[in-house]
Amino acid sequence: MQNKIALITGGSRGLGKNAAIALAKSGVDIILTYLNNDSAADEVVKEIECLGRKAVALPLELADSSTFTPFSASLKTTLHEHFSEEHFDYLVNNAGMGMQLSFAQTTEAQFDALMKVHLKGPFFLTQTLLPLIKDGGKILNFSSGLTRFSFPGAAAYAMMKGGVEVMTRYLAKELGHRGISVNTLAPGAIATDFNGGAVRDDAKLNQALATQTALGRVGLPDDIGGVIANLLRSECSWINGQRIEASGGMLL
């Protein structure tokens, strides 16, 4: 039986790292990307290898679509040399960044930066990697609870994630003939270093968000990694074109 291989963008930290570890624990080999912190990426690789799985870290500049073709070539070489494979099974479009910006103060440059990373990047990276994804594989795109509920300061970010959710539905239609399922995972407020670690480090914000969540707390990375591992299992293949929110029941 061949081992499954997952490619996780932004897998060196935060939810991407947690997803990589959770998938490795479920028996999946991992290729993770990172922007510039190669030492953090190497630590995740070592942790996965200690679990008995194969792992490789590759640099990727998601904001620059001109790098996607050479990245695809590097990925193809990695698959052949490290995994003796020509294709991978799962693409997790996780990498991202946060900006707390009011609508009135958002600059065009800030808007474009968010768009390149959260919308244009996943669109064209997925397009570039389609020949390397196995028929019957899975794509999981990251969105946010902020596409369902609204908080001041997240307009531009949430707009990009709304676009990702629409993209998911179209990909599910267009890739169905290959047996590839495509879904969106939308986390709620999670205590990570995302957006400067605001949810994790600001006690007042953390408590305020906890009071608006049915389970009485904000999320932790471990609340999300397991969801990702389960959504990518073969038993979940009939879930397709859906937005799955993992928010602990936030703002119900």
C-alpha positions as CSV (number, residue, x, y, z in Angstrom):
1,M,0.0,0.0,0.0
2,Q,1.5,3.4,-1.1
3,N,1.8,6.1,1.5
4,K,-0.2,9.2,1.0
5,I,1.7,12.5,0.5
6,A,0.4,15.9,1.5
7,L,1.8,19.3,0.4
8,I,1.0,22.0,3.0
9,T,1.8,25.6,2.3
10,G,3.0,27.6,5.3
11,G,3.8,24.3,7.2
12,S,6.6,25.6,9.3
13,R,4.4,27.4,11.9
14,G,0.9,27.9,13.3
15,L,-1.9,25.8,11.9
16,G,0.2,24.6,9.0
17,K,2.7,23.0,11.4
18,N,-0.1,21.5,13.4
19,A,-1.7,20.1,10.3
20,A,1.6,18.6,9.2
21,I,2.1,16.9,12.6
22,A,-1.5,15.6,12.7
23,L,-1.3,14.2,9.2
24,A,2.0,12.6,9.9
25,K,0.5,10.9,13.0
26,S,-2.2,9.5,10.8
27,G,0.4,8.0,8.5
28,V,0.8,10.6,5.8
29,D,4.2,11.8,4.4
30,I,4.6,15.5,4.3
31,I,6.1,18.2,2.0
32,L,5.8,21.6,3.7
33,T,6.6,25.0,2.4
34,Y,8.0,28.0,4.2
35,L,8.8,31.6,3.4
36,N,12.1,32.4,5.0
37,N,12.5,30.6,8.3
38,D,14.3,27.5,7.2
39,S,15.4,26.6,10.7
40,A,11.7,26.4,11.9
41,A,10.9,24.3,8.8
42,D,13.7,22.0,9.5
43,E,12.5,21.5,13.1
44,V,9.0,20.4,11.8
45,V,10.7,18.0,9.4
46,K,12.7,16.4,12.2
47,E,9.5,16.1,14.3
48,I,7.7,14.4,11.5
49,E,10.6,12.0,10.9
50,C,10.6,11.1,14.6
51,L,7.0,10.0,14.0
52,G,8.3,7.6,11.4
53,R,7.1,9.5,8.3
54,K,9.0,11.1,5.5
55,A,9.1,14.9,5.3
56,V,10.8,17.6,3.2
57,A,10.6,21.4,3.5
58,L,10.7,23.6,0.3
59,P,10.9,27.4,0.1
60,L,7.9,29.1,-1.6
61,E,7.1,32.8,-2.1
62,L,3.3,32.6,-2.3
63,A,3.0,36.4,-3.1
64,D,5.0,36.0,-6.3
65,S,3.3,33.8,-8.8
66,S,6.3,33.9,-11.1
67,T,8.0,31.5,-8.7
68,F,5.3,28.8,-9.1
69,T,6.6,27.2,-12.2
70,P,10.2,26.7,-10.8
71,F,8.6,25.6,-7.5
72,S,6.6,23.0,-9.4
73,A,9.8,21.7,-11.0
74,S,11.5,21.5,-7.6
75,L,8.5,19.7,-6.2
76,K,8.5,17.2,-9.1
77,T,12.2,16.5,-8.3
78,T,11.5,16.1,-4.6
79,L,8.7,13.7,-5.2
80,H,11.0,11.5,-7.4
81,E,14.1,11.7,-5.2
82,H,12.6,11.5,-1.7
83,F,9.3,9.6,-2.2
84,S,9.9,7.6,-5.5
85,E,6.6,9.1,-6.7
86,E,5.5,11.3,-9.6
87,H,2.4,12.8,-7.9
88,F,1.1,13.8,-4.5
89,D,-2.3,13.2,-2.9
90,Y,-3.3,16.2,-0.9
91,L,-2.9,20.0,-1.3
92,V,-3.5,22.1,1.7
93,N,-3.6,25.8,0.8
94,N,-2.9,27.1,4.3
95,A,-0.2,29.8,4.1
96,G,-1.3,33.3,4.9
97,M,-0.8,36.5,6.8
98,G,-3.0,38.9,8.8
99,M,-3.5,42.6,8.8
100,Q,-5.8,44.5,11.2
101,L,-6.9,47.4,9.1
102,S,-10.1,49.5,9.1
103,F,-11.8,49.8,5.7
104,A,-11.2,53.6,5.6
105,Q,-7.5,53.2,6.3
106,T,-6.7,50.2,4.1
107,T,-4.2,51.3,1.4
108,E,-4.1,49.8,-2.1
109,A,-0.7,48.3,-1.4
110,Q,-2.0,46.6,1.7
111,F,-5.0,45.3,-0.3
112,D,-2.8,44.0,-3.0
113,A,-0.5,42.3,-0.5
114,L,-3.4,40.4,1.0
115,M,-4.8,39.5,-2.4
116,K,-1.5,38.1,-3.7
117,V,-1.1,35.8,-0.7
118,H,-4.7,34.8,0.1
119,L,-6.4,34.7,-3.3
120,K,-4.2,35.1,-6.3
121,G,-1.5,32.8,-4.8
122,P,-3.7,29.8,-4.0
123,F,-5.5,30.2,-7.4
124,F,-2.4,30.1,-9.5
125,L,-0.4,27.8,-7.3
126,T,-3.2,25.2,-7.4
127,Q,-3.5,25.7,-11.2
128,T,0.3,25.2,-11.6
129,L,0.3,22.0,-9.4
130,L,-2.7,20.3,-11.0
131,P,-0.6,18.0,-13.1
132,L,1.2,16.7,-10.0
133,I,-2.0,16.0,-8.0
134,K,-3.2,12.4,-8.2
135,D,-6.6,11.7,-9.6
136,G,-8.8,11.0,-6.7
137,G,-6.8,13.4,-4.5
138,K,-8.0,16.2,-2.3
139,I,-7.6,20.0,-2.1
140,L,-8.3,21.8,1.1
141,N,-8.4,25.6,1.1
142,F,-8.2,27.7,4.2
143,S,-10.8,30.4,4.8
144,S,-11.9,32.1,8.0
145,G,-14.9,32.4,10.3
146,L,-14.7,36.1,9.3
147,T,-16.5,35.3,6.0
148,R,-19.6,34.4,8.1
149,F,-19.4,37.0,10.9
150,S,-17.9,40.4,10.8
151,F,-15.4,42.2,13.0
152,P,-14.1,45.7,12.2
153,G,-10.6,45.7,10.9
154,A,-10.9,42.5,8.8
155,A,-12.7,43.7,5.7
156,A,-9.9,43.2,3.1
157,Y,-8.7,39.9,4.6
158,A,-12.3,38.5,4.8
159,M,-13.0,39.6,1.2
160,M,-10.0,37.5,0.0
161,K,-11.2,34.5,2.0
162,G,-14.7,34.9,0.6
163,G,-13.1,34.6,-2.8
164,V,-11.3,31.4,-1.7
165,E,-14.7,29.9,-0.8
166,V,-16.1,30.7,-4.2
167,M,-13.0,29.2,-5.8
168,T,-13.4,26.0,-3.8
169,R,-16.9,25.5,-5.3
170,Y,-15.7,26.1,-8.8
171,L,-12.7,23.8,-8.4
172,A,-15.0,21.1,-7.1
173,K,-17.0,21.3,-10.3
174,E,-14.1,21.5,-12.7
175,L,-12.0,18.8,-11.1
176,G,-14.7,16.4,-10.4
177,H,-14.0,14.4,-13.6
178,R,-10.6,13.5,-12.0
179,G,-12.2,12.4,-8.8
180,I,-10.5,15.3,-6.9
181,S,-12.6,16.7,-4.1
182,V,-12.2,20.3,-3.0
183,N,-13.3,21.8,0.3
184,T,-12.8,24.9,2.4
185,L,-11.9,24.8,6.1
186,A,-12.8,28.0,8.0
187,P,-11.3,28.2,11.5
188,G,-12.7,30.7,14.0
189,A,-10.5,32.6,16.5
190,I,-7.3,30.5,17.2
191,A,-4.5,31.2,19.6
192,T,-1.5,31.2,17.3
193,D,1.1,33.8,16.2
194,F,-1.1,34.8,13.3
195,N,-1.8,38.5,13.0
196,G,0.9,39.3,15.6
197,G,-0.4,36.7,18.0
198,A,-3.4,39.0,18.9
199,V,-5.8,36.2,19.9
200,R,-3.1,34.3,21.8
201,D,-1.4,37.2,23.6
202,D,-4.1,39.8,24.2
203,A,-5.9,38.6,27.3
204,K,-8.9,41.0,26.9
205,L,-9.4,40.0,23.3
206,N,-9.0,36.3,24.1
207,Q,-11.7,36.5,26.8
208,A,-14.0,38.6,24.7
209,L,-13.9,36.1,21.9
210,A,-14.3,33.2,24.4
211,T,-17.5,34.7,25.6
212,Q,-18.9,34.6,22.0
213,T,-18.0,31.0,21.5
214,A,-20.4,28.2,22.5
215,L,-17.6,26.1,24.0
216,G,-16.4,29.0,26.1
217,R,-12.9,29.5,24.9
218,V,-10.9,30.4,21.8
219,G,-9.5,27.6,19.6
220,L,-6.0,26.1,19.9
221,P,-3.9,24.7,17.0
222,D,-4.7,21.1,18.1
223,D,-8.4,21.9,17.5
224,I,-7.7,22.4,13.8
225,G,-5.0,19.9,12.9
226,G,-7.2,16.9,13.7
227,V,-10.0,18.3,11.6
228,I,-7.6,18.6,8.6
229,A,-6.4,15.1,9.0
230,N,-10.0,13.8,9.2
231,L,-11.2,15.8,6.2
232,L,-8.4,14.3,4.1
233,R,-9.2,10.7,5.0
234,S,-10.6,8.5,2.2
235,E,-13.8,8.1,4.3
236,C,-14.6,11.8,3.8
237,S,-14.3,11.7,0.0
238,W,-18.0,12.3,-0.5
239,I,-17.7,15.7,1.2
240,N,-17.1,18.0,-1.7
241,G,-17.4,21.7,-2.5
242,Q,-18.3,22.5,1.1
243,R,-17.3,25.2,3.6
244,I,-16.6,23.5,6.9
245,E,-16.3,25.9,9.9
246,A,-14.3,24.8,12.9
247,S,-14.9,27.6,15.4
248,G,-16.2,25.9,18.6
249,G,-19.6,27.5,17.8
250,M,-18.6,31.1,17.5
251,L,-21.3,33.7,17.2
252,L,-24.1,31.2,16.7
